[in-house]
Amino acid sequence: MPEKLILRKIKRFALIPAVVLALTGCAELPAAAPISPVDYQACLLTQDSSDNPGINDLADYAIKQASVTYGTKRATAQTTPAKLAATVAKVVKRGCSLVVLTGNDFASRLAQVAQSNRKTNFVYISEFSTPALVAANLQNLSIYEIDLYEVGIVSGFVAASVSTTHTIALACSWQASERYLEGVRTGASRFDSGTDIITTVQAREASAIHTADVWLTGGGCGAGLDSTEIIDLKLKIVDYGRDLYQNPLADGYKAQIVTTVIPQVSDHLMEIVASDLEGDFIGGELGNTLATYGDHGLVLAPNHEVPVSDQTFTALETITTDYEAGLKK
């Protein structure tokens, strides 16, 4: 069972216009709003490339959204945990008002970095529990946590519901997150419960691609197959990150996309930028957020060409509620 979480659940936001919220999953940004530039810069620091699928891509999109919506400046840089303090010092010197970080290995160094830059606000987006960082209770640091176990539950349940071979696979070019994989297995098992179906979950095995009919991309599995393989093997896809159906790179296999599990990183960051522009940044305990399916911090992209039944959505509400009820509030 995954480690208990101590972050509050996500709240819905009242500060963002509905038209902005609707853009989160889109591949293209809106045209710049007819507003004057403001003296505010939001900077994104990533541990790997900012256009990597998942939270990096979501955060990068949000920084760009803020720029065209509010007139803010933006900057993006890639760094390492060892160079984090030096990189933050550089971007702060260059005028960054808000520093957003998306690197799971940044957690152990971030408290000291935030304490050394108390006039700068920080947002840390993590896919792993960070109890020590939460306990630091820094007023200039807001933590947004995505529970990969729950992402896995949702992904595994949906994948099992559309599989005809009863085999689903994580096709990874590197080791998948065990937390995500455990969640996928739980989700698939919950779908099988009460039936004579046994859904097999395979990870990082070449044979899995040829026996499975659904491919999952969460937990670091976004680079396991190229588009030719997806098309040739007729794989259905349950994605993670921004809505894959809206990505032009998926044009050749859109009819095979089941859905995407979307953490509401972009909405959250837009709300933080809007608040920070008004001088209302909320950090510390009140600024820490846990994204859950029940509170719409994790959402499924709209049905496209591969139908997901109403019964699946209803059952998902039940199994995620059961899981979330065990989280420490």
N, C-alpha and C positions, 0 to 999 in steps of 0.2 A: 504494500500500500504506500503511496507517495507520502513524502514528508508533509506534515500539517503546515498550513499557511497562516500568516498572521497579518496580512494586509486586508484593508477593508475592501468590500466589493465595489465594482465600478458604479458610478452614478451617471445618469443621462445628463446631457449638457443643454443648458438653455441659452448659452451665449452665441452659438453658431447658427447663422441663417440656414434654413432647410436646404437651400440650393447648394450650399457648401458641403453639407453632410452627404448629399446625394452624389458628390463627385469622388468620394473616397476610392471607389473601386475602378474608376475610369482610367484608361491608358493615357489619355491626353489631358493636359491642364487647361483650365479656362483661360481666355485672354485676360491680360492684366486689367484690373479694375481701374476706372478713371479716377484714381485718388492720388494725392501727393505722397511722395516717399516720406517715411518717418525715420527718425534717428534711432533705429533699433535693428540689431542684427541677431538672427538665430543661426547658430552654428551646429552642425552635426559631425560628431566624431565616431567613426566606425572602426571595429577591429579588423574587418576585411572590407571588400569592395562595397560601396554604398548602393550599388545596383543589384546586389545579391538578392535572390528571392527571399521573402520572409520579412522580418522586422526591419532590416536595413532599407529595403525598397519602400516599405510603408512609411518609415520615418523620413526618408529623403523626399518622398512625394508630399508629405505634410509640410516640410520646410518650404518646398516650392509653392504649395498652395498658399501658405501664409504670405509669401512674397507677392503673389499676384492679387491676393484678396485684401491685404492690409497695407501693402506698400513697404513691407519690411525688407531689409537686406538679408542675404543668406550666404553661407559658406559651408563647404564640406571638406573634411580631411580624413585620411586613414592613418591610424597610429597603432601602437602596441601598448600592452599594459606597462612595460618598462619605461616607455617614453610618454606615458599619459600626462604626468605632471608637467613636463616640459612643453608638450603640445598644448595643454590647456593654458599655460602661461602665455604662449605665443598668440593664441586666438583671443584671449582676454585683452592682451595688449593691442590687438588690432580692432578691438571694439565690440566683441561678442557680448551681447546682453544676456543671452540664454544659450547654454551649452547642453545639447542633447547627445547622449551616449548610447550606443548599441553594441556592446561587446561583453559577452558573459564573463570574460576574465578580468574586466575592469573593476568588479565589485570589491576586491580586496584592497584596492588602492584609492577608491573613490572618496571614502570618508575623509581621508587626509587632504586630498585635492580640494574638496568642497570647503573644508575648514580653512584652507589656505587662501581661498578666494571668496570670502563671505559676501562681497558686493556683487557677485555673479550668481545667477540662479542656474541650477542644473536639473535635468530630467534624465533619469536612468531607466532604460527599457530593457528588461531582463526576461529570459525564459527559464530561469532557475531561481529557487528561493534564496533570499539574501538576508537572513535573520540578523547578522551582525551589523549590516548597513542600515537596516530598519531600526535597530536598537540605538544607533547613533543619534537618531531624531534630529537631523540637521534641518534648520528652517529654510535653507536655500537649496534643499534637495528634495525632489519629488520622485518616487519610485513607481513605475508602472510594470507590474509583473504579469506575464502570460504563463499560465499553467500548462505545460506541454502534455501532461498526463490527461487533462480534460480535452485538449485539442485532439489527442490520440483517441479518446473515447468517442468523440463526435465523428472523427474521420473513419474509425474502424467500424462503427455502427452503420454509417451511411454506405461505406464500401461493401460491407456484408449484405446490405439490403438490395444492392443492385448487381451483385455477383451471381453469375449462373454456374460457374465452375466451383464455387465455394472455396476459392483460393484467392487471397489478396496478397500483394507484395509491396515491400518497400525497396525500390530499386535505387540503391545508394552508391555513389562513387567514393564515399568515405563512411565511417561507422555512424550509424544512426543513433540518436539519443535514446538511451534505454528507457528513460521516463516516457517519452513519446511512444515507443514500441510497446511498453507495458499497457499504456492507455489504449492503443489500437487493439491489442489482444482482449482487453476488458470489453471494449465496445463491440467487437465481433462476437465475443462470448455472450454478451447480453442480447444481441440479435438472435443468436442460436437458441437461447433459453426457451424452453417450452415447445421446441420443435425437434424434429429428427435431423436437423441440419448440423453439420460440424464444419465451421469455416476455418481453414488453415491460414495462418499469417506467416509469411516468409520474408526474411530480410537479408539483403546482401548476398544472395545466391543467384548465380547465373541461371540456374534451372528454374528459379521462381518466375522469371519473366516469361517463360514459355509454358508454364502451367497455370499462372494466374490470369485473370481477365480484368482485374482492377489494380491500378497502380496508385500508391499514396506517396506524397512528396514532402510531408512535414518532417520535423526532427532532423534536418540536415540532409534530406534525400532529394533535393531539387535538381540534381545534375546527373541522375543515373541513366537516363536514356535520351537520345536525340529524337527530333520530330519524325524522322524516317522510321525509326524503330517503333514509335508509338503508333504510327499509321499502319505499318506492316503487320504488327502484332494485334491490332484492333483492341488496344487496351483502353478501358475506361479510366478516367483520372479523377481522383479526389485531391485537390490541391490545397496549399496553405500559403497565405500571404494576401496579395491583391488579387482581385477576381481574374483568374486565368483566361476566362472567356473574352475579356476585354483587351487582352494582350495580342497585338498584331503578329507576334511570333508564333502564336497558336492557331493562326488562320487555317492551317492545313488539317487540323484535327479537332476543331471546335465541336463537331458532332459527337465526340467521344468524351467531352468534359462533363462530369456529373455535377460538381459544385466546387467551391473553394471555401475553406474555413478561414474567415477574415478576422484577425484581432483588430479591434478598433483603435489602433495606434494613431492613425491619421486624425481621427476625430478628437482624440484626447489631446494630441499636440496642438491642434488648432485652437482648442479651448484654452490651453495653457498660454499660448501666445496672446490670445485675445485678453485674457485676465492679466497677464504680465504687462501688456501695453497700458492697462488701467492702473498699474501698481498694486495688483491684487494677487500676486503669485502666492500659492499655498504650498508650503513644504512641510517637512516633519511628518508626524503621525497622521495629520489630516490630509496631507498631500499624497499619501501612499495608496495605491489602487491595485486591486486584483481583478483582472478581466475574467468574467465567467460567462457561460452560455445563458444561464438563467437571468442575468442582469444585462444581457445584450452586449457584453464586452467581447464576446466571441459570437459572430454571426455567420450564417451560411449565405453565400451568394444566391441570387434568385435562380430558380429552375431555368435551364436553357433548353437543350435538346435531348438530354438524357433525363427522363422523368424520375423524380423521387416522390414516393407516395405520401399522402397525408398521414397515413398510419405511421410512417417512419418519423415524421416530424413530431407527432403526438408522443410516440415512445421516447424520442430524444428528450423531450421535456421531462419525462419521468426519470430516466436514468441519470441525467445531469443534475436534477434536483436531489436525487438520492446521494450522489457524490458530493455535491456542494453542501448538503446538510452536515457532512462530516468535517468540513473545514472549520478550523478555529477562527472565531469572529474577532 
